[in-house]
């Protein structure tokens, strides 16, 4: 594994994340012996989901051991496989872009264009990624641009975390403050009998407030490391990365032909992202569509700038090898949900949580709905999967407690989104940290206060919404 590859899984981060995920798998396995089996089923067509008690406890030790492989044969298997292939294609594609000086040309242009307006560039990038998440439901896809944003941050005198903040944090914040996100707002609204534009004014206000919060958080961070560079959590590794990529020399000029070629390439990818988010026939297939766009586009670009097909293929396969350990991380993360569902205790856990807060006041009910999503999100990261399983239950609880469907929906999108940026069971977070060589423990330490502030704000928004009659 060559050290100068832009997309690669850091060995230390890989071991740390795998250890955390295995620990959670063991904890869930132990839990199966204390929680009785049960599930939510549709007993009467069209009547909604009802809990059905099954009884019994325990789970096969051999299925537990084999869960990282069995998950590929489950209902989530195709999704896990597609995400894995997507990451491998990204690894190959970005290695080609780097080796053919595509990244050098793009970064050099941005530096020359914004060399006296670094903060403005940061705020524009944050806004762009937040809008992608909020309007189109982009999150996993943001990984495609993360390497460029990280290198841009380093070339501007900042650090790896700044790149993660401008890209990953921004996209996550946008997804969590959804305005028209088709995967949370769109699907959930349909299930709850709401229109997508219903209550949109409040969501726009929340989006603006969270955008300003993230800009403030990132500004404080970059000012701190500008004043004291060694305070960066990745100071030493960033210095090594800076030297290996020879940034001072490489980003002082750029090739216009290569710049135009790869600018068109990323416009093509962005068009694929947007198209797969807004075209009904492509919704649900965004990852395959973007993966194919990368696979085809990268070979077209390589040929357009004069590289031979065989050489492009060699660079591509070399990049695939560097990112391959990500498959193990994805499989382990998916195994946690698999064990819960395969052991048939997921339904019982949800039912017990619901019972704890039945008969509560509206305010407690709002917070309870938020808590449900926060807990379930640890095991089920997919927004669309939670819509099918949780939204019918939440809708009934909201009605029983006198809470509007809009408030319940808002609690759902908050709980569904922000936790993607901190739960270790989210494969996108693990991949993003892995390819950035940023450890999960450092990430938690660096973002924990921000997450607490966000938790306080979102609770406040929910309570304010109730008193405003939202």
N, C-alpha and C positions, 0 to 999 in steps of 0.2 A: 504494500500500500504506500504509494508515494506521498510524501509530506506536503507537496505543493498543490495537491488537488483542492479545488474550492469546495466541493461537497464530499465530505468523508465523516465517518463516525469516530469520534474521539474514544480511544480505548478505555480511559478512566471513566468517562461519562457512561459508556456502554455498560461497564461492569456495575456501576452504582445504580443505574436505572433498572437493570435486570434484577439486582438484589432486592430493590424496593418492590418490584412487581411480583417476584417470587414470594416475598413475605406476605403480600396481600393475598396471593393465591392460597397460601397455607392458612391464613386467617379465615378466609371464606370457606375453605374445606372443613375446618374445625367447626365453623358456624352451622354447617349442614347437620351436625349431630345434636344441635340444641334447638333448631327451628323446625317445626312440623311442615310437611309439604302442603302446598295449595297453589291455585292459579286462578287468574281472571279469564273467564270464557264468556262467549256470547250464547247464553242458554236459549234465548228466544231471538230469532233474527230481527234486527232493527231495534231491539230493546236495550242495547248497550251492554257493557261488560259487567259481569257479576262474579263475586269471589266464590270459588268452589273448593271446599276443604277436601284434602286427599288423605292426610294423616301419614304417620311414619316419619322417621328421621334417618340421617346417614347418607353416605355417598360412596360409590365404588372407589377404592384407592387407585386402582389401575386406570380408571377413567380420569381421575384427578391427575395422575402422572402423564397421561396421554393427551390432556386437554389442549396443549399448544398445537398438537397435530389434529385432534378431533374438531377443533374450532373451524378448520378449513372444510369440514364436511357438514357443518351446521348451517342454519338459515343465514347466518352472517358470513359464512365461508367465502362466498363470491365477493362480498364487499371487502373483506380482509385481504383477499388475493389481489383485487384490483388496486387497493391502496398500496400494497407491496410492490406491484409492478410499476405503479405510478412513480414511486420513490426511486426505483431502479432506473427508470427512464430519465428522471430528473438528474440523477447522478451522472449518467452517461452524457446527457445533453449539455450540462454545465461544464463538464470536462472539455468537451469540444469547443464550447464558447470561450473558455479560458485559454486553451492551447492555441486557438486561432486569433487571439487578441481582441475578441469581441467585448469582453468585460473591461479590458484596459481602455478601449475606445469610448465606451459609454461613460465610464467613471471620469475619464480625462475631460470629456465634453462638459459634464455636469460641474466639475471643479472649475473649469475656465469660465463657465456661465454664471456660477453662483459663488465665486471665490470671496466676494465681499458681502455676500448675503447668505451665510451659512444657516442662520437661524430661520430665515424665511423659507429656505429649502426644506429644512426639517419640518416646519409647520405644514407646508404644502404636501409633503410625503405622508405625514400622519393623517391629514384630512383625506387624501386620496384613498389610503387603505381603509380608513374608517367608513368612507362612503361605499366602498366595494363590499364590506361586510354588512353594513346596515341596509343597503338598497337591494343587493343581489345575493346575500347569504354566502359570500365568499369567506372561507376560513382555511380549509385544507389547501386550497389553491395558492394561498399567499406564500407557501413554502417555495413556490417556483421562483419568486423574486427575492427571497430572503438573502441568498448569497451576495447578490449585487448590492443590496442595501447595507449589509454588514461591511463589505469592502468600501463602499462609499463613505460610511461612518468613519472607518479607519483612516481613509485618505484625507478626511477633513480634520483629522487630529483628535477624533473621539475614540470610542471603543466598541467592542462587540455588542455589549448590552445596549448601546445607543441604536445600533442597527436592528437588534431584536425589538426594541421599543418602537421604533418608527414603522416596523413591518408587522411583527407578530402581535405585539400589544395593541397596536392601532387596529388591526383587522379584528382581533378579539373584542375590543371595545365597541367597534362598529357592529359586529354580529350581535352583541349583547344589548345594544341600544337600537334594536331593529326598527326601521321605519317601514320598509316594505319587504323585508327578508322573506322570500318565498318558502324557506324551509322551517321557519318558526311562525312568523306572523301569518303567512299564507295558508299553510296546512292547518294550523291551530284555529285560525279564524273560521275556516270552513267547518271544522268539527264543532265549534261553539256557536255557530249560527250568526257570526259577525261578518261585516264587510272589512276588507283590508284597510280601507281609508278611515274606518270608524275609530275615533280617538287619536288620529294621527298627530294632531296639534300638540298633545302632551308628549308624545314620543319624540317629536322634533325638538322640543325644549330640552328634554332629557339628553338627547344626542349632543346638543350644543354645550350643555354643562359638562358632560363627560369628555368632550373634545378639549375644552379649556383645561380641565383637570389633568388630562394626559399631557398636554402641551406644557403645563406648569411643571409637572413631575419630571418630564424629560429635560426641560430647561434647567431645573435645579441640578439634575444629574450631570449634564454636560458642562455647566459652569464649574461644578465641583472638580471634575477631572481635568478641565482646562487649567484650573488653578493648582491642582495637585494630581498629576497624572497617575502616580502610584496608588491613589485611592480607588482606582478602577478594580473591580473584582477579577478582571482578566488582563491586568497590566503586563505581566511577564509573557503570557501566551500571545498577547496582541503584538508585543515587540518582536517576538519570533516570527509571527505571521507577517508583520510589516516587512521584516527583513527578507523572508523567503519569497514574498511576492514582489520584492524590489520596488516598492511603491513610489519612492521619490523619483526614480528614473522612469519607471513604466508609465506613470500617470502624468507626465509632463507634456506629452503630445499624443495625438491620436490619428488614426488612418480614416479619412472621410468615407472611403468606399466601404470599409468594414463597419463603420458607425452606421451608415445608411442601411446596410444589409441587416444588421442585428436590431436596429430600430424598427424596421419593417417586421422582423421576426417577432418582437415583443408586442407590436401592435396586433399582429396575427393571433398571438396567444391571448392577449386581452380581449380581442373580439370573440375568441372561442369561449372564454370565461363568461362574458356577458351573454352571449348567445345561449349557452347551456343553462343560464340562470333564468332567462326570460321567455325562451321558446318552449312551449308546453311539451313538444315531442322529445326535447333534449333534457328536460328537467329530470333529475335522478340519474343522469348519465354524464354529469359534468366532469368527473375524474377521468373516465375513459376518453371523452372528447378532448380534454386538455392534454392527456398523455399522448394521444395519437397526433395532436397538433405539434407537440414537442418533437416526437419521433420523426415525423415527416419534415417539419420545418428545419430541424437542425441539419439534416442531410442536404436539403435544398440550399441552405445558407453556406454550408461548407463547400459545396460544388460551385456556388456563385462567386466565392472569393478565391477560387482557384485550387482548392484542395482535392486530392484524389479520393474516390469513393472508399477504397480499401483503407486509406489512412484515416478517414473520418470514422470508419467502423472500428478501427483499432483504438482510437482515442475514446470512442463511445464505450466500448467494452471495458476499457481500463477504468473509466468513471463508474461504471456499474459495479465493478468489484470493490471499489472504495466505499460504496454506500450499502452493500449487501447485508452487513450486520443489522441494519434497520429492520429487516424481516423478522428477526428473532424478537426484537422489542415489540413490534406490532402484534405478533402472535401471543406473547405473554400478556399484553394489555387486554387483548380480546378474550383471553382464557378466563379472566375474572368474571366477566358477564356470562360466559358459557357455563361455568361451574354453577353459578346461581340459577340459571334457567334449567340446565340439565338435571340438577338436583331437585328442581321444582319447589324452591323456597322463596323465589323472588316475589310471587304473589302474596305469600304469607307476610313477608316483610312489609310490603306496601299496605296490606290490610291492617296490620298492627299499628303502623304509623297513622293511618286514617282514624282508627279507633281512639287513639290518644287524645285527639282534638275534637271529637264529635261533640256538638252542643256548645262550642266556644262562642265568644262574642265575635262580631264582625272583624274587629282589629286583630284579635288573636287568630281568627280564621285566615285573614290575609297573610299573616306571618307564617302560619302553619302551611299554607299552600306553597309559600316560598321555600320553607324548610323541606317539604316533600321533594321538590324539584332538586334542591341542593343535595339531598341524600341520594336520590335515584340517579342523578347525574354522574355520581362517582362510578356507577356500574354500567349505565347506558349513556354513552356520549352522543349518540345520534339524535338530533332534534326530531326527525321524522319518526323514528322508532318510539320516542317518548310521546309523540302526538297520539299514536295509535293506542298505546298502553295507558298513559296517564291522563290525557286531556279529558276523556269521558268521565273519569273519576273526579277530577278537579272541577269540572263544570257542574256536576251534581252537588259537590260540597259547597261551592260558591252560592248556588241557588238556595240550599238549605240554610246557610248562614247569613243570607241577605247581602251578599257581595256581588257587585256587578261582574259580568263576564269580561269586561275590559280590564278590570283590576286583576282578575285571575289570569288573564292572558299576559298582562305586564309582569306578574310574578313569574310566570312560566319563562318568558324570554330572558329575564334577569338571571334566574337560576340555571337556565340552559346554557347561557353564554359565558358569563364571567368565570365560571369554574373551569372552562376549557383552558384557562390560562394558569391553572395551579394544580389541578388533579393529575397525579402521575398515571392514571388509567387512560388519559387522552393521548392517543398515538401521535397526533399532529404536534402536540407540545414536545413529546419525547424526540421526535424526528428533528424538529426545529432546533432544539437544544443540542442534539447529537451532532448535526451537521455544522453547528456554530461553535462546537467544542466548548460549550457552556454547561457546567454541571447543574443537575436539578437542584441540589442543595443550595448552590449559590443563587439560583433563580428564585427559590422560595424566600431566601434571606433578603434578596434585593427587592422583591415585589410584595412582600407580606404586608407592609404598612399600607401600600397602595390598595391592596385587596381589602384590608380592613376599612379604609376610607370609602371604598366603593360599596362595601356591604352596608355601612352606615347610611350612605347616600341613597342606595336603592330601597332600603327599609323606609327611609324618610319619604321618598317618592311614592311608595305604595300607600303609606298612611295619608300623605297629602292628597293623593288621588281620591281616596275614600271620602275625605272631608270636602273635596271639591265636587263630589258627585260624579266622578269620572266613570 
